[in-house]
Amino acid sequence: MPPPEFATVIDTAGRVIVRDSIDGARAVREQHAAGYDFIKVYNNVPAAAYRGIVAEARGLAIPVAGHVPFEAGLEGALAAGQASIEYLRGYIWHLVPDDAPAQPGPDLRSRTLAWAHGDPSRIRALAERTREAGAWNVPTLSVRMIMKPDHLVDAYLASEEASHMTGDMRTFYTERMSIPWLSNFTSADFEAAMDGFGVADSLIRALVAVGAPVMAGTDTPPLGFALHRELEELVAAGLSPYEELQSATVNPARFLDRGEGAGMVVEGSPLEAIGNTRRIAGVVRRGEWLDRAALDAMLDEAADR
């Protein structure tokens, strides 16, 4: 559970609460029995519960992924063999000097604003430690949209991509300060949040440079379209189009130990302009060819729903 003073800004709805190693191990067994492929951990998992989760998951050969629990810390997660880290969680605690004016805390606001005070000289060592531990990262840069200033959110909501959102999806952006984990942000905070994006981008570049693999992720609606935005964000962060394409194709296949299964044909090379990934002529799915007309029909059907 989150600290009581942050209960209103840390959402635990729909999550399994574990308090010790016995709880943690039991939750892993239950999820494994239900057929899940991964155990996802969140920020406020106690250290004892995390140890129970990791030990039970190792015995059942089910990977642990997700956030970096505060009590375990980045070093604890890497030492435990956590398979992947989402949103670059955990790194900020190692990047911000003790005398910086903004320090990371349990709430998303403090951790977001602290990125602007990260020390770039510390990044390479963290990237190398990540590579040595064999951990993967899913930066999920498309989630940044929810933390950008109002004028950029408004521009996004007027885009073609956003036209595919449901009403609930749009509400996620238009009423974002009613979301518990964003409720203590101010308009000024959304402006200031962008100051830290460059530090996080430097970390992503360093991870790729030292051979610590990165995968593209979205976790923001509309999910299919958001993947293209994620690829564009990764290129803007400094990855080459080739590296960025790897993050969405061969890297996830390696991580999941899966072979070929799907693909798409685009008009124009993404290596020349990453926006060409949006120019989809057709998709191969399980050996079936879906041309542009078929894809448009699927979009129309989704819009009707």
C-alpha positions in Angstrom: 0.0 0.0 0.0 1.2 3.6 -0.6 2.2 5.8 2.3 -1.0 7.2 3.9 -0.2 10.8 3.1 -0.1 9.9 -0.6 -3.2 7.7 -0.7 -5.2 10.1 -2.8 -2.6 10.4 -5.5 -1.5 6.7 -5.8 -4.1 4.5 -7.4 -4.4 0.9 -6.2 -7.7 0.1 -7.9 -7.7 -3.3 -9.5 -4.3 -4.3 -8.1 -3.4 -7.2 -5.8 -2.1 -5.9 -2.5 0.8 -7.9 -1.0 2.3 -7.1 2.3 5.0 -9.8 2.9 6.8 -12.7 1.2 3.9 -15.1 1.9 1.5 -12.8 0.2 3.9 -12.2 -2.7 4.5 -15.9 -3.3 0.8 -16.7 -3.1 0.0 -14.0 -5.6 2.5 -15.4 -8.1 1.1 -18.9 -7.8 -2.4 -17.6 -8.4 -1.4 -15.6 -11.5 0.7 -18.5 -12.8 -2.2 -20.9 -12.4 -4.5 -18.4 -14.2 -2.2 -18.7 -17.2 -0.5 -15.3 -17.2 2.9 -14.9 -18.8 4.4 -12.3 -16.5 4.1 -11.0 -13.0 3.9 -7.2 -13.0 5.1 -5.3 -9.9 4.3 -1.7 -8.9 6.1 1.0 -7.0 4.8 0.3 -3.5 5.4 -3.4 -3.2 7.2 -3.9 0.2 10.8 -5.3 0.0 9.8 -8.6 1.8 6.9 -9.1 -0.6 9.1 -8.4 -3.6 11.6 -11.0 -2.4 8.7 -13.5 -2.1 7.5 -12.6 -5.6 10.9 -13.0 -7.2 11.7 -16.3 -5.5 8.4 -17.9 -6.3 8.5 -16.5 -9.9 11.9 -17.9 -10.4 10.8 -21.3 -9.2 7.8 -21.3 -11.6 9.9 -19.9 -14.5 7.6 -16.9 -14.9 9.4 -13.5 -15.5 8.8 -10.5 -13.2 8.4 -7.2 -15.0 7.0 -3.7 -14.4 7.8 -0.9 -12.1 10.8 -0.8 -9.7 9.4 -1.1 -6.1 10.7 1.8 -4.0 11.9 -0.4 -1.2 13.8 -2.7 -3.6 15.3 0.2 -5.6 16.9 -0.1 -9.0 19.9 -2.1 -7.7 17.5 -4.5 -6.0 15.5 -5.0 -9.1 18.6 -5.6 -11.3 20.1 -8.0 -8.7 16.8 -9.9 -8.6 16.8 -10.4 -12.3 13.7 -8.4 -13.1 13.1 -9.0 -16.8 12.0 -5.6 -17.8 11.6 -2.1 -16.4 8.7 0.1 -17.6 8.8 3.9 -18.0 12.4 4.0 -16.9 11.2 3.5 -13.3 13.8 3.5 -10.6 16.6 5.4 -12.5 15.6 8.8 -11.3 16.6 8.0 -7.7 20.2 7.5 -8.9 20.4 10.5 -11.1 19.3 13.4 -8.9 21.9 14.8 -6.5 21.0 15.1 -2.9 21.2 18.9 -3.0 18.9 19.3 -6.1 15.9 21.5 -5.5 13.4 18.8 -6.6 13.7 15.3 -5.2 11.8 12.1 -6.3 9.2 10.8 -3.9 6.4 8.3 -3.9 4.1 10.4 -6.1 4.3 10.7 -9.8 4.5 14.5 -9.7 7.7 14.6 -7.6 9.4 11.9 -9.7 8.4 13.6 -13.0 9.7 17.1 -11.9 12.9 15.6 -10.5 14.1 14.4 -14.0 15.0 18.0 -14.9 17.7 17.8 -12.1 19.2 14.5 -13.2 23.0 14.5 -13.5 23.9 13.3 -17.0 27.4 12.2 -15.8 25.7 9.4 -13.9 23.9 7.9 -16.9 26.5 5.8 -18.5 27.3 3.8 -15.4 23.6 3.1 -14.9 23.2 1.9 -18.5 26.2 -0.4 -18.1 24.8 -1.8 -14.9 21.5 -2.5 -16.6 23.3 -4.3 -19.5 25.2 -6.4 -17.0 22.0 -7.4 -15.2 20.4 -8.4 -18.5 17.4 -6.2 -17.9 15.3 -4.7 -20.7 13.6 -1.3 -20.7 10.3 -0.1 -22.2 10.5 3.7 -21.9 6.9 4.2 -23.0 7.4 7.8 -24.2 4.0 8.1 -25.6 2.7 8.4 -22.0 4.4 11.8 -21.9 1.4 13.3 -23.7 -0.6 13.0 -20.5 2.0 15.2 -18.7 2.5 17.8 -21.4 1.1 21.4 -21.2 -2.5 22.0 -22.1 -1.8 23.6 -25.5 0.1 20.5 -26.7 -2.6 18.1 -25.3 -5.2 20.3 -27.2 -3.2 20.1 -30.4 -3.0 16.3 -30.0 -6.7 15.9 -29.4 -7.3 17.8 -32.7 -5.0 15.3 -34.6 -6.1 12.5 -36.9 -4.8 9.9 -34.4 -7.0 11.3 -31.7 -10.1 11.1 -33.9 -10.0 7.3 -33.3 -10.5 7.7 -29.6 -13.7 6.8 -27.7 -15.3 9.3 -25.5 -13.8 7.7 -22.4 -10.3 7.9 -24.0 -10.7 11.6 -24.7 -11.9 12.2 -21.1 -8.6 10.6 -20.0 -6.9 13.7 -21.5 -9.5 16.4 -21.0 -10.1 15.7 -17.4 -6.6 14.4 -16.5 -6.4 16.2 -13.2 -9.2 14.1 -11.9 -7.1 11.0 -12.3 -5.7 10.3 -8.8 -2.0 10.0 -9.9 -2.2 13.3 -11.7 -4.4 15.2 -9.2 -1.6 17.0 -7.5 -0.1 18.4 -10.7 -0.6 22.0 -11.6 -0.6 23.7 -15.0 2.9 25.0 -14.2 4.0 21.4 -13.4 2.9 20.2 -16.9 5.1 23.0 -18.4 8.0 22.1 -16.1 7.7 18.3 -16.8 9.1 18.9 -20.3 12.4 20.1 -18.8 13.2 16.6 -17.7 12.4 14.8 -21.0 15.9 15.5 -22.4 17.6 13.8 -19.4 15.4 10.7 -19.8 16.2 10.7 -23.6 19.9 10.7 -22.7 19.4 7.6 -20.6 17.6 5.9 -23.5 20.4 6.7 -25.9 22.9 5.4 -23.4 21.0 2.1 -22.8 21.0 1.4 -26.5 24.6 2.5 -27.0 25.9 0.0 -24.4 23.7 -2.8 -25.6 21.0 -2.8 -22.9 18.0 -3.5 -25.1 15.0 -1.2 -25.4 11.5 -2.1 -26.6 8.7 0.2 -27.8 5.6 0.4 -25.6 2.5 2.6 -25.5 0.1 2.2 -22.5 -1.9 5.1 -23.8 -5.0 5.3 -26.0 -5.6 4.8 -28.9 -3.2 2.0 -28.5 -2.6 0.9 -32.1 -2.0 4.4 -33.3 0.0 5.3 -30.2 2.7 2.8 -31.3 3.5 4.9 -34.3 3.7 8.0 -32.0 6.0 6.0 -29.7 8.3 5.2 -32.6 8.4 8.9 -33.5 9.2 9.8 -29.9 12.1 7.3 -29.8 13.6 8.9 -32.9 13.1 12.3 -31.4 14.9 11.0 -28.3 17.9 10.3 -30.4 17.6 6.7 -31.6 18.2 6.0 -35.3 15.2 4.9 -37.3 16.9 1.4 -37.5 17.3 1.2 -33.8 13.7 2.4 -33.3 12.4 -0.2 -35.7 14.3 -2.9 -33.8 12.6 -1.7 -30.6 9.2 -2.6 -32.1 10.0 -5.8 -34.0 13.0 -8.0 -33.4 13.6 -6.8 -29.9 10.1 -7.8 -28.5 10.4 -11.1 -30.5 13.7 -11.8 -28.7 12.3 -10.8 -25.4 9.3 -13.0 -25.8 11.3 -15.8 -27.4 8.9 -15.8 -30.4 9.5 -16.1 -34.1 7.7 -14.6 -37.0 4.0 -14.1 -36.8 2.9 -10.8 -38.4 4.2 -8.0 -40.5 3.1 -5.0 -42.5 3.9 -3.4 -45.8 4.3 0.4 -45.8 4.5 3.0 -48.6 8.0 4.5 -48.2 11.0 3.5 -46.1 10.8 4.1 -42.3 14.5 4.3 -42.4 14.2 7.5 -44.4 11.3 9.0 -42.5 9.8 7.3 -39.4 6.4 8.7 -40.2 6.2 6.2 -43.1 5.2 3.5 -40.6 1.8 5.2 -40.7 1.5 4.7 -44.4 0.3 1.1 -44.2 -0.6 -0.6 -47.5 -1.5 -3.8 -45.8 -0.9 -6.2 -43.0 0.0 -9.9 -42.8 -1.7 -11.6 -39.9 -1.1 -15.3 -39.3 -0.6 -15.8 -43.0 -3.6 -13.7 -44.0 -3.2 -10.6 -46.2 -5.3 -7.6 -45.1 -5.2 -4.9 -47.7 -5.8 -1.2 -47.1 -9.5 -1.5 -47.9 -9.8 -4.3 -45.3 -8.0 -2.3 -42.7 -10.2 0.7 -43.4 -13.3 -1.4 -43.0 -12.0 -2.6 -39.6 -11.5 1.0 -38.5 -15.0 1.9 -39.6 -16.4 -1.0 -37.7 -14.5 0.1 -34.6 -15.7 3.7 -35.0 -19.3 2.4 -35.1 -18.8 0.5 -31.9 
